[in-house]
Amino acid sequence: MAKSPAQTSNYHKSSILIETILKAEQAWGIVTGEEQPPNPPAATAGPVAQDQYEEKLSRYLTRHAKAATIILQSSHSCALPPFFFRCPLNNRQKGFRKAAAANGRL
């Protein structure tokens, strides 16, 4: 029978570390759903309101992307994202990146 993530030895530590990183990046509320994207201004709002909305939306989307990246990277072989500490790429990833770079795809 397969073990649940909670039964593995480092799940609890990893989940706390990931939560801490997300909080440090001010993205925890996005992950939990407590924070939603900003509401667009009314159609009659002036350009200042539109500019403020676009700036807020840009900051929200940046934090959303950081949260997604942190979570995605934490699901790979390393418990923490590589920008938190050095996480060596395995040979398959290195080969893929080398081939993609040679084909102009990276």
Distance bins in CASP14 RR format, pairs under 12 A and 6 or more apart:
PFRMAT RR
TARGET T0000
AUTHOR 0000-0000-0000
RMODE 2
METHOD distances of the structure
MODEL  1
1 7 0 0 0 0 0 1 0 0 0 0 0
2 8 0 0 0 0 0 1 0 0 0 0 0
3 9 0 0 0 0 1 0 0 0 0 0 0
3 10 0 0 0 0 0 1 0 0 0 0 0
3 11 0 0 0 0 1 0 0 0 0 0 0
4 11 0 0 0 0 1 0 0 0 0 0 0
4 12 0 0 0 0 0 1 0 0 0 0 0
5 11 1 0 1 0 0 0 0 0 0 0 0
5 12 0 0 0 0 1 0 0 0 0 0 0
5 13 0 0 0 0 0 1 0 0 0 0 0
5 14 0 0 0 0 1 0 0 0 0 0 0
5 15 0 0 0 0 1 0 0 0 0 0 0
5 18 0 0 0 0 0 1 0 0 0 0 0
5 74 0 0 0 0 0 1 0 0 0 0 0
5 75 0 0 0 0 0 1 0 0 0 0 0
5 79 0 0 0 0 0 1 0 0 0 0 0
6 12 1 0 0 1 0 0 0 0 0 0 0
6 13 0 0 0 0 0 1 0 0 0 0 0
6 14 0 0 0 0 0 1 0 0 0 0 0
6 15 0 0 0 0 1 0 0 0 0 0 0
8 14 0 0 0 0 1 0 0 0 0 0 0
8 15 0 0 0 0 0 1 0 0 0 0 0
8 79 0 0 0 0 0 1 0 0 0 0 0
9 79 0 0 0 0 0 1 0 0 0 0 0
10 16 0 0 0 0 0 1 0 0 0 0 0
10 17 0 0 0 0 1 0 0 0 0 0 0
10 18 0 0 0 0 0 1 0 0 0 0 0
10 74 0 0 0 0 0 1 0 0 0 0 0
10 77 0 0 0 0 0 1 0 0 0 0 0
10 78 0 0 0 0 0 1 0 0 0 0 0
10 79 1 0 0 1 0 0 0 0 0 0 0
10 80 0 0 0 0 0 1 0 0 0 0 0
11 17 0 0 0 0 0 1 0 0 0 0 0
11 18 0 0 0 0 0 1 0 0 0 0 0
11 74 0 0 0 0 0 1 0 0 0 0 0
11 75 0 0 0 0 0 1 0 0 0 0 0
11 79 0 0 0 0 1 0 0 0 0 0 0
12 18 0 0 0 0 0 1 0 0 0 0 0
12 19 0 0 0 0 0 1 0 0 0 0 0
12 79 0 0 0 0 0 1 0 0 0 0 0
13 19 0 0 0 0 0 1 0 0 0 0 0
13 20 0 0 0 0 0 1 0 0 0 0 0
13 74 0 0 0 0 0 1 0 0 0 0 0
13 79 1 0 0 1 0 0 0 0 0 0 0
13 80 0 0 0 0 0 1 0 0 0 0 0
14 20 0 0 0 0 0 1 0 0 0 0 0
14 21 0 0 0 0 0 1 0 0 0 0 0
14 70 0 0 0 0 0 1 0 0 0 0 0
14 71 0 0 0 0 0 1 0 0 0 0 0
14 73 0 0 0 0 0 1 0 0 0 0 0
14 74 1 0 0 1 0 0 0 0 0 0 0
14 75 0 0 0 0 1 0 0 0 0 0 0
14 76 0 0 0 0 0 1 0 0 0 0 0
14 77 0 0 0 0 0 1 0 0 0 0 0
14 78 0 0 0 0 1 0 0 0 0 0 0
14 79 1 0 1 0 0 0 0 0 0 0 0
14 80 1 0 0 1 0 0 0 0 0 0 0
14 81 0 0 0 0 0 1 0 0 0 0 0
14 84 0 0 0 0 0 1 0 0 0 0 0
15 21 0 0 0 0 0 1 0 0 0 0 0
15 22 0 0 0 0 0 1 0 0 0 0 0
15 31 0 0 0 0 0 1 0 0 0 0 0
15 71 0 0 0 0 0 1 0 0 0 0 0
15 74 0 0 0 0 1 0 0 0 0 0 0
15 75 0 0 0 0 0 1 0 0 0 0 0
15 79 0 0 0 0 1 0 0 0 0 0 0
15 80 0 0 0 0 0 1 0 0 0 0 0
16 22 0 0 0 0 0 1 0 0 0 0 0
16 23 0 0 0 0 0 1 0 0 0 0 0
16 74 0 0 0 0 0 1 0 0 0 0 0
16 79 0 0 0 0 0 1 0 0 0 0 0
16 80 0 0 0 0 0 1 0 0 0 0 0
17 23 0 0 0 0 0 1 0 0 0 0 0
17 24 0 0 0 0 0 1 0 0 0 0 0
17 70 0 0 0 0 0 1 0 0 0 0 0
17 74 0 0 0 0 1 0 0 0 0 0 0
17 78 0 0 0 0 0 1 0 0 0 0 0
17 79 1 0 0 1 0 0 0 0 0 0 0
17 80 1 0 1 0 0 0 0 0 0 0 0
17 81 0 0 0 0 1 0 0 0 0 0 0
17 84 0 0 0 0 1 0 0 0 0 0 0
17 85 0 0 0 0 0 1 0 0 0 0 0
18 24 0 0 0 0 0 1 0 0 0 0 0
18 25 0 0 0 0 0 1 0 0 0 0 0
18 27 0 0 0 0 0 1 0 0 0 0 0
18 28 0 0 0 0 1 0 0 0 0 0 0
18 31 0 0 0 0 1 0 0 0 0 0 0
18 67 0 0 0 0 1 0 0 0 0 0 0
18 69 0 0 0 0 0 1 0 0 0 0 0
18 70 1 0 0 1 0 0 0 0 0 0 0
18 71 1 0 0 1 0 0 0 0 0 0 0
18 72 0 0 0 0 0 1 0 0 0 0 0
18 73 0 0 0 0 1 0 0 0 0 0 0
18 74 1 0 1 0 0 0 0 0 0 0 0
18 75 0 0 0 0 1 0 0 0 0 0 0
18 78 0 0 0 0 0 1 0 0 0 0 0
18 79 0 0 0 0 1 0 0 0 0 0 0
18 80 1 0 0 1 0 0 0 0 0 0 0
18 81 0 0 0 0 1 0 0 0 0 0 0
18 84 0 0 0 0 1 0 0 0 0 0 0
19 25 0 0 0 0 0 1 0 0 0 0 0
19 27 0 0 0 0 0 1 0 0 0 0 0
19 28 1 0 0 1 0 0 0 0 0 0 0
19 29 0 0 0 0 0 1 0 0 0 0 0
19 31 0 0 0 0 1 0 0 0 0 0 0
19 32 0 0 0 0 1 0 0 0 0 0 0
19 67 0 0 0 0 0 1 0 0 0 0 0
19 70 0 0 0 0 0 1 0 0 0 0 0
19 71 0 0 0 0 0 1 0 0 0 0 0
19 74 0 0 0 0 0 1 0 0 0 0 0
19 80 0 0 0 0 0 1 0 0 0 0 0
20 27 0 0 0 0 0 1 0 0 0 0 0
20 28 0 0 0 0 1 0 0 0 0 0 0
20 70 0 0 0 0 0 1 0 0 0 0 0
20 74 0 0 0 0 0 1 0 0 0 0 0
20 80 0 0 0 0 0 1 0 0 0 0 0
20 84 0 0 0 0 0 1 0 0 0 0 0
21 27 0 0 0 0 1 0 0 0 0 0 0
21 28 0 0 0 0 1 0 0 0 0 0 0
21 31 0 0 0 0 0 1 0 0 0 0 0
21 66 0 0 0 0 1 0 0 0 0 0 0
21 67 0 0 0 0 1 0 0 0 0 0 0
21 69 0 0 0 0 0 1 0 0 0 0 0
21 70 1 0 1 0 0 0 0 0 0 0 0
21 71 0 0 0 0 1 0 0 0 0 0 0
21 73 0 0 0 0 0 1 0 0 0 0 0
21 74 0 0 0 0 1 0 0 0 0 0 0
21 79 0 0 0 0 0 1 0 0 0 0 0
21 80 1 0 0 1 0 0 0 0 0 0 0
21 81 1 0 0 1 0 0 0 0 0 0 0
21 83 0 0 0 0 1 0 0 0 0 0 0
21 84 1 0 0 1 0 0 0 0 0 0 0
21 85 0 0 0 0 0 1 0 0 0 0 0
22 28 1 0 1 0 0 0 0 0 0 0 0
22 29 1 0 0 1 0 0 0 0 0 0 0
22 30 0 0 0 0 1 0 0 0 0 0 0
22 31 1 0 1 0 0 0 0 0 0 0 0
22 32 0 0 0 0 1 0 0 0 0 0 0
22 33 0 0 0 0 0 1 0 0 0 0 0
22 34 0 0 0 0 0 1 0 0 0 0 0
22 35 0 0 0 0 0 1 0 0 0 0 0
22 63 0 0 0 0 1 0 0 0 0 0 0
22 64 0 0 0 0 0 1 0 0 0 0 0
22 66 0 0 0 0 1 0 0 0 0 0 0
22 67 1 0 1 0 0 0 0 0 0 0 0
22 68 0 0 0 0 0 1 0 0 0 0 0
22 69 0 0 0 0 0 1 0 0 0 0 0
22 70 1 0 0 1 0 0 0 0 0 0 0
22 71 1 0 0 1 0 0 0 0 0 0 0
22 73 0 0 0 0 0 1 0 0 0 0 0
22 74 0 0 0 0 1 0 0 0 0 0 0
22 80 0 0 0 0 0 1 0 0 0 0 0
22 81 0 0 0 0 0 1 0 0 0 0 0
22 84 0 0 0 0 0 1 0 0 0 0 0
23 29 0 0 0 0 1 0 0 0 0 0 0
23 30 0 0 0 0 0 1 0 0 0 0 0
23 31 0 0 0 0 1 0 0 0 0 0 0
23 32 0 0 0 0 0 1 0 0 0 0 0
23 34 0 0 0 0 0 1 0 0 0 0 0
23 35 0 0 0 0 0 1 0 0 0 0 0
23 63 0 0 0 0 0 1 0 0 0 0 0
23 66 0 0 0 0 0 1 0 0 0 0 0
23 67 0 0 0 0 0 1 0 0 0 0 0
23 70 0 0 0 0 0 1 0 0 0 0 0
24 63 0 0 0 0 0 1 0 0 0 0 0
24 66 0 0 0 0 0 1 0 0 0 0 0
24 67 0 0 0 0 0 1 0 0 0 0 0
24 70 0 0 0 0 1 0 0 0 0 0 0
24 81 0 0 0 0 0 1 0 0 0 0 0
24 83 0 0 0 0 0 1 0 0 0 0 0
24 84 0 0 0 0 1 0 0 0 0 0 0
25 31 0 0 0 0 0 1 0 0 0 0 0
25 59 0 0 0 0 0 1 0 0 0 0 0
25 62 0 0 0 0 1 0 0 0 0 0 0
25 63 1 0 0 1 0 0 0 0 0 0 0
25 64 0 0 0 0 0 1 0 0 0 0 0
25 65 0 0 0 0 0 1 0 0 0 0 0
25 66 1 0 1 0 0 0 0 0 0 0 0
25 67 1 0 0 1 0 0 0 0 0 0 0
25 68 0 0 0 0 0 1 0 0 0 0 0
25 69 0 0 0 0 1 0 0 0 0 0 0
25 70 1 0 0 1 0 0 0 0 0 0 0
25 71 0 0 0 0 0 1 0 0 0 0 0
25 81 0 0 0 0 0 1 0 0 0 0 0
25 83 0 0 0 0 0 1 0 0 0 0 0
25 84 0 0 0 0 0 1 0 0 0 0 0
26 34 0 0 0 0 0 1 0 0 0 0 0
26 35 0 0 0 0 1 0 0 0 0 0 0
26 59 0 0 0 0 1 0 0 0 0 0 0
26 60 0 0 0 0 0 1 0 0 0 0 0
26 62 0 0 0 0 1 0 0 0 0 0 0
26 63 1 0 1 0 0 0 0 0 0 0 0
26 64 0 0 0 0 0 1 0 0 0 0 0
26 66 0 0 0 0 1 0 0 0 0 0 0
26 67 0 0 0 0 1 0 0 0 0 0 0
26 70 0 0 0 0 0 1 0 0 0 0 0
27 33 0 0 0 0 0 1 0 0 0 0 0
27 34 0 0 0 0 0 1 0 0 0 0 0
27 35 0 0 0 0 1 0 0 0 0 0 0
27 59 0 0 0 0 0 1 0 0 0 0 0
27 60 0 0 0 0 1 0 0 0 0 0 0
27 61 0 0 0 0 0 1 0 0 0 0 0
27 62 0 0 0 0 1 0 0 0 0 0 0
27 63 1 0 1 0 0 0 0 0 0 0 0
27 64 1 0 0 1 0 0 0 0 0 0 0
27 65 0 0 0 0 1 0 0 0 0 0 0
27 66 1 0 1 0 0 0 0 0 0 0 0
27 67 1 1 0 0 0 0 0 0 0 0 0
27 68 0 0 0 0 1 0 0 0 0 0 0
27 69 0 0 0 0 1 0 0 0 0 0 0
27 70 1 0 0 1 0 0 0 0 0 0 0
27 71 0 0 0 0 1 0 0 0 0 0 0
28 34 0 0 0 0 1 0 0 0 0 0 0
28 35 0 0 0 0 1 0 0 0 0 0 0
28 63 0 0 0 0 1 0 0 0 0 0 0
28 64 0 0 0 0 0 1 0 0 0 0 0
28 66 0 0 0 0 0 1 0 0 0 0 0
28 67 1 0 0 1 0 0 0 0 0 0 0
28 70 0 0 0 0 0 1 0 0 0 0 0
28 71 0 0 0 0 0 1 0 0 0 0 0
29 35 1 0 1 0 0 0 0 0 0 0 0
29 36 0 0 0 0 1 0 0 0 0 0 0
29 37 0 0 0 0 0 1 0 0 0 0 0
29 60 0 0 0 0 0 1 0 0 0 0 0
29 63 0 0 0 0 1 0 0 0 0 0 0
29 64 0 0 0 0 0 1 0 0 0 0 0
29 67 0 0 0 0 1 0 0 0 0 0 0
30 36 0 0 0 0 1 0 0 0 0 0 0
30 37 0 0 0 0 1 0 0 0 0 0 0
30 38 0 0 0 0 0 1 0 0 0 0 0
30 59 0 0 0 0 0 1 0 0 0 0 0
30 60 1 0 0 1 0 0 0 0 0 0 0
30 61 0 0 0 0 1 0 0 0 0 0 0
30 62 0 0 0 0 0 1 0 0 0 0 0
30 63 1 0 1 0 0 0 0 0 0 0 0
30 64 1 0 1 0 0 0 0 0 0 0 0
30 65 0 0 0 0 1 0 0 0 0 0 0
30 66 0 0 0 0 1 0 0 0 0 0 0
30 67 1 0 1 0 0 0 0 0 0 0 0
30 68 0 0 0 0 1 0 0 0 0 0 0
30 70 0 0 0 0 0 1 0 0 0 0 0
30 71 0 0 0 0 0 1 0 0 0 0 0
31 63 0 0 0 0 1 0 0 0 0 0 0
31 64 0 0 0 0 1 0 0 0 0 0 0
31 66 0 0 0 0 0 1 0 0 0 0 0
31 67 1 0 1 0 0 0 0 0 0 0 0
31 68 0 0 0 0 1 0 0 0 0 0 0
31 69 0 0 0 0 0 1 0 0 0 0 0
31 70 0 0 0 0 1 0 0 0 0 0 0
31 71 1 0 0 1 0 0 0 0 0 0 0
31 74 0 0 0 0 0 1 0 0 0 0 0
32 67 0 0 0 0 0 1 0 0 0 0 0
33 64 0 0 0 0 0 1 0 0 0 0 0
33 67 0 0 0 0 0 1 0 0 0 0 0
35 56 0 0 0 0 0 1 0 0 0 0 0
35 59 0 0 0 0 0 1 0 0 0 0 0
35 60 1 0 0 1 0 0 0 0 0 0 0
35 63 0 0 0 0 1 0 0 0 0 0 0
35 64 0 0 0 0 1 0 0 0 0 0 0
35 67 0 0 0 0 0 1 0 0 0 0 0
36 56 0 0 0 0 0 1 0 0 0 0 0
36 57 0 0 0 0 0 1 0 0 0 0 0
36 60 0 0 0 0 1 0 0 0 0 0 0
36 64 0 0 0 0 0 1 0 0 0 0 0
37 53 0 0 0 0 0 1 0 0 0 0 0
37 54 0 0 0 0 0 1 0 0 0 0 0
37 56 0 0 0 0 1 0 0 0 0 0 0
37 57 1 0 0 1 0 0 0 0 0 0 0
37 58 0 0 0 0 0 1 0 0 0 0 0
37 59 0 0 0 0 0 1 0 0 0 0 0
37 60 1 0 1 0 0 0 0 0 0 0 0
37 61 1 0 0 1 0 0 0 0 0 0 0
37 62 0 0 0 0 0 1 0 0 0 0 0
37 63 0 0 0 0 0 1 0 0 0 0 0
37 64 0 0 0 0 1 0 0 0 0 0 0
38 49 0 0 0 0 0 1 0 0 0 0 0
38 50 0 0 0 0 0 1 0 0 0 0 0
38 52 0 0 0 0 1 0 0 0 0 0 0
38 53 1 0 0 1 0 0 0 0 0 0 0
38 54 0 0 0 0 1 0 0 0 0 0 0
38 55 0 0 0 0 1 0 0 0 0 0 0
38 56 1 0 1 0 0 0 0 0 0 0 0
38 57 1 0 1 0 0 0 0 0 0 0 0
38 58 0 0 0 0 1 0 0 0 0 0 0
38 59 0 0 0 0 1 0 0 0 0 0 0
38 60 1 0 0 1 0 0 0 0 0 0 0
38 61 0 0 0 0 0 1 0 0 0 0 0
38 63 0 0 0 0 0 1 0 0 0 0 0
38 64 0 0 0 0 0 1 0 0 0 0 0
39 45 0 0 0 0 0 1 0 0 0 0 0
39 49 0 0 0 0 0 1 0 0 0 0 0
39 52 0 0 0 0 0 1 0 0 0 0 0
39 53 1 0 0 1 0 0 0 0 0 0 0
39 56 0 0 0 0 1 0 0 0 0 0 0
39 57 0 0 0 0 1 0 0 0 0 0 0
39 60 0 0 0 0 0 1 0 0 0 0 0
40 49 0 0 0 0 1 0 0 0 0 0 0
40 50 0 0 0 0 1 0 0 0 0 0 0
40 52 0 0 0 0 0 1 0 0 0 0 0
40 53 1 0 1 0 0 0 0 0 0 0 0
40 54 0 0 0 0 1 0 0 0 0 0 0
40 56 0 0 0 0 1 0 0 0 0 0 0
40 57 0 0 0 0 1 0 0 0 0 0 0
41 47 0 0 0 0 1 0 0 0 0 0 0
41 48 0 0 0 0 1 0 0 0 0 0 0
41 49 1 0 1 0 0 0 0 0 0 0 0
41 50 1 0 1 0 0 0 0 0 0 0 0
41 51 0 0 0 0 1 0 0 0 0 0 0
41 52 1 0 0 1 0 0 0 0 0 0 0
41 53 1 0 1 0 0 0 0 0 0 0 0
41 54 0 0 0 0 1 0 0 0 0 0 0
41 55 0 0 0 0 0 1 0 0 0 0 0
41 56 0 0 0 0 0 1 0 0 0 0 0
41 57 0 0 0 0 0 1 0 0 0 0 0
42 49 1 0 0 1 0 0 0 0 0 0 0
42 50 0 0 0 0 0 1 0 0 0 0 0
42 53 0 0 0 0 0 1 0 0 0 0 0
43 49 0 0 0 0 0 1 0 0 0 0 0
43 50 0 0 0 0 0 1 0 0 0 0 0
44 50 0 0 0 0 0 1 0 0 0 0 0
45 51 0 0 0 0 0 1 0 0 0 0 0
45 52 0 0 0 0 1 0 0 0 0 0 0
45 53 0 0 0 0 1 0 0 0 0 0 0
45 54 0 0 0 0 0 1 0 0 0 0 0
46 52 0 0 0 0 1 0 0 0 0 0 0
46 53 0 0 0 0 0 1 0 0 0 0 0
47 53 0 0 0 0 0 1 0 0 0 0 0
47 54 0 0 0 0 0 1 0 0 0 0 0
48 54 0 0 0 0 0 1 0 0 0 0 0
48 55 0 0 0 0 0 1 0 0 0 0 0
49 55 0 0 0 0 0 1 0 0 0 0 0
49 56 0 0 0 0 0 1 0 0 0 0 0
50 56 0 0 0 0 0 1 0 0 0 0 0
50 57 0 0 0 0 0 1 0 0 0 0 0
51 57 0 0 0 0 0 1 0 0 0 0 0
51 58 0 0 0 0 0 1 0 0 0 0 0
52 58 0 0 0 0 0 1 0 0 0 0 0
52 59 0 0 0 0 0 1 0 0 0 0 0
53 59 0 0 0 0 0 1 0 0 0 0 0
53 60 0 0 0 0 0 1 0 0 0 0 0
54 60 0 0 0 0 0 1 0 0 0 0 0
54 61 0 0 0 0 0 1 0 0 0 0 0
55 61 0 0 0 0 0 1 0 0 0 0 0
55 62 0 0 0 0 0 1 0 0 0 0 0
56 62 0 0 0 0 0 1 0 0 0 0 0
56 63 0 0 0 0 0 1 0 0 0 0 0
57 63 0 0 0 0 0 1 0 0 0 0 0
57 64 0 0 0 0 0 1 0 0 0 0 0
58 64 0 0 0 0 0 1 0 0 0 0 0
58 65 0 0 0 0 0 1 0 0 0 0 0
59 65 0 0 0 0 0 1 0 0 0 0 0
59 66 0 0 0 0 0 1 0 0 0 0 0
60 66 0 0 0 0 0 1 0 0 0 0 0
60 67 0 0 0 0 0 1 0 0 0 0 0
61 67 0 0 0 0 0 1 0 0 0 0 0
61 68 0 0 0 0 0 1 0 0 0 0 0
62 68 0 0 0 0 0 1 0 0 0 0 0
62 69 0 0 0 0 0 1 0 0 0 0 0
63 69 0 0 0 0 0 1 0 0 0 0 0
63 70 0 0 0 0 0 1 0 0 0 0 0
64 70 0 0 0 0 0 1 0 0 0 0 0
64 71 0 0 0 0 0 1 0 0 0 0 0
65 71 0 0 0 0 0 1 0 0 0 0 0
65 72 0 0 0 0 0 1 0 0 0 0 0
66 72 0 0 0 0 0 1 0 0 0 0 0
66 73 0 0 0 0 0 1 0 0 0 0 0
66 81 0 0 0 0 1 0 0 0 0 0 0
66 83 0 0 0 0 1 0 0 0 0 0 0
67 73 0 0 0 0 0 1 0 0 0 0 0
67 74 0 0 0 0 0 1 0 0 0 0 0
67 81 0 0 0 0 0 1 0 0 0 0 0
68 74 0 0 0 0 0 1 0 0 0 0 0
68 75 0 0 0 0 0 1 0 0 0 0 0
68 81 0 0 0 0 0 1 0 0 0 0 0
69 75 0 0 0 0 0 1 0 0 0 0 0
69 76 0 0 0 0 0 1 0 0 0 0 0
69 81 1 0 0 1 0 0 0 0 0 0 0
69 82 0 0 0 0 0 1 0 0 0 0 0
69 83 0 0 0 0 1 0 0 0 0 0 0
69 84 0 0 0 0 0 1 0 0 0 0 0
70 76 0 0 0 0 0 1 0 0 0 0 0
70 78 0 0 0 0 0 1 0 0 0 0 0
70 79 0 0 0 0 0 1 0 0 0 0 0
70 80 0 0 0 0 1 0 0 0 0 0 0
70 81 1 0 1 0 0 0 0 0 0 0 0
70 82 0 0 0 0 0 1 0 0 0 0 0
70 83 0 0 0 0 1 0 0 0 0 0 0
70 84 0 0 0 0 1 0 0 0 0 0 0
71 80 0 0 0 0 0 1 0 0 0 0 0
71 81 0 0 0 0 1 0 0 0 0 0 0
72 78 0 0 0 0 0 1 0 0 0 0 0
72 81 0 0 0 0 1 0 0 0 0 0 0
72 82 0 0 0 0 0 1 0 0 0 0 0
73 79 0 0 0 0 1 0 0 0 0 0 0
73 80 1 0 0 1 0 0 0 0 0 0 0
73 81 1 0 1 0 0 0 0 0 0 0 0
73 82 1 0 0 1 0 0 0 0 0 0 0
73 83 0 0 0 0 1 0 0 0 0 0 0
73 84 0 0 0 0 1 0 0 0 0 0 0
73 85 0 0 0 0 0 1 0 0 0 0 0
73 87 1 0 0 1 0 0 0 0 0 0 0
73 89 0 0 0 0 0 1 0 0 0 0 0
73 93 0 0 0 0 0 1 0 0 0 0 0
74 80 1 0 0 1 0 0 0 0 0 0 0
74 81 1 0 0 1 0 0 0 0 0 0 0
74 82 0 0 0 0 0 1 0 0 0 0 0
74 83 0 0 0 0 0 1 0 0 0 0 0
74 84 0 0 0 0 1 0 0 0 0 0 0
74 87 0 0 0 0 0 1 0 0 0 0 0
75 81 0 0 0 0 0 1 0 0 0 0 0
76 82 0 0 0 0 1 0 0 0 0 0 0
76 87 0 0 0 0 1 0 0 0 0 0 0
76 88 0 0 0 0 0 1 0 0 0 0 0
76 89 0 0 0 0 1 0 0 0 0 0 0
76 90 0 0 0 0 1 0 0 0 0 0 0
76 92 0 0 0 0 0 1 0 0 0 0 0
76 93 0 0 0 0 1 0 0 0 0 0 0
77 87 0 0 0 0 1 0 0 0 0 0 0
77 88 0 0 0 0 1 0 0 0 0 0 0
77 89 0 0 0 0 1 0 0 0 0 0 0
77 90 1 0 0 1 0 0 0 0 0 0 0
77 92 0 0 0 0 0 1 0 0 0 0 0
77 93 0 0 0 0 1 0 0 0 0 0 0
78 84 0 0 0 0 1 0 0 0 0 0 0
78 85 0 0 0 0 1 0 0 0 0 0 0
78 86 0 0 0 0 1 0 0 0 0 0 0
78 87 1 1 0 0 0 0 0 0 0 0 0
78 88 0 0 0 0 1 0 0 0 0 0 0
78 89 0 0 0 0 1 0 0 0 0 0 0
78 90 0 0 0 0 0 1 0 0 0 0 0
78 93 0 0 0 0 0 1 0 0 0 0 0
79 85 0 0 0 0 1 0 0 0 0 0 0
79 87 0 0 0 0 1 0 0 0 0 0 0
80 86 0 0 0 0 0 1 0 0 0 0 0
80 87 1 0 0 1 0 0 0 0 0 0 0
81 87 1 0 0 1 0 0 0 0 0 0 0
82 88 0 0 0 0 1 0 0 0 0 0 0
82 89 0 0 0 0 1 0 0 0 0 0 0
82 93 0 0 0 0 0 1 0 0 0 0 0
87 93 0 0 0 0 0 1 0 0 0 0 0
88 94 0 0 0 0 1 0 0 0 0 0 0
89 95 0 0 0 0 1 0 0 0 0 0 0
89 96 0 0 0 0 1 0 0 0 0 0 0
89 97 1 0 0 1 0 0 0 0 0 0 0
89 98 0 0 0 0 0 1 0 0 0 0 0
90 96 0 0 0 0 1 0 0 0 0 0 0
90 97 0 0 0 0 0 1 0 0 0 0 0
91 97 0 0 0 0 0 1 0 0 0 0 0
91 98 0 0 0 0 0 1 0 0 0 0 0
92 98 0 0 0 0 0 1 0 0 0 0 0
92 99 0 0 0 0 0 1 0 0 0 0 0
93 99 0 0 0 0 0 1 0 0 0 0 0
93 100 0 0 0 0 0 1 0 0 0 0 0
93 106 0 0 0 0 0 1 0 0 0 0 0
94 100 0 0 0 0 0 1 0 0 0 0 0
94 101 0 0 0 0 0 1 0 0 0 0 0
94 106 0 0 0 0 0 1 0 0 0 0 0
95 101 0 0 0 0 1 0 0 0 0 0 0
95 102 0 0 0 0 1 0 0 0 0 0 0
95 103 0 0 0 0 0 1 0 0 0 0 0
95 106 0 0 0 0 0 1 0 0 0 0 0
96 102 0 0 0 0 0 1 0 0 0 0 0
96 103 0 0 0 0 0 1 0 0 0 0 0
96 105 0 0 0 0 1 0 0 0 0 0 0
96 106 0 0 0 0 1 0 0 0 0 0 0
97 103 0 0 0 0 0 1 0 0 0 0 0
97 104 0 0 0 0 0 1 0 0 0 0 0
97 105 0 0 0 0 1 0 0 0 0 0 0
97 106 1 0 0 1 0 0 0 0 0 0 0
98 104 0 0 0 0 0 1 0 0 0 0 0
98 105 0 0 0 0 0 1 0 0 0 0 0
98 106 0 0 0 0 1 0 0 0 0 0 0
99 105 0 0 0 0 1 0 0 0 0 0 0
99 106 0 0 0 0 1 0 0 0 0 0 0
100 106 1 1 0 0 0 0 0 0 0 0 0
END
